[in-house]
Amino acid sequence: MIASVVFFIAIAISTVTISTSYEPTQQSITAISQLLFSTYLIPFELLSVVLVGGIIGMFHTAEDEE
């Protein structure tokens, strides 16, 4: 719950401060990777933490109780 709140706050902050357009100027893997590791680094990392937490929660929920 806390991770999702932090994620949405980071997304809100990053979308407010980004002054560039969402229209792609180049369509290449290099341009996408440069955006992911520069402009969108914080939301990208927070999303990975949320997804790993979801996977851990899935395994915890699915484990047998003996």
Secondary structure, DSSP 8 states (H G I E B T S, - for coil): -HHHHHHHHHHHHHHHH--S-SS-S--SHHHHHHHHTTTTHHHHHHHHHHHHHHHHHHHHHHS---
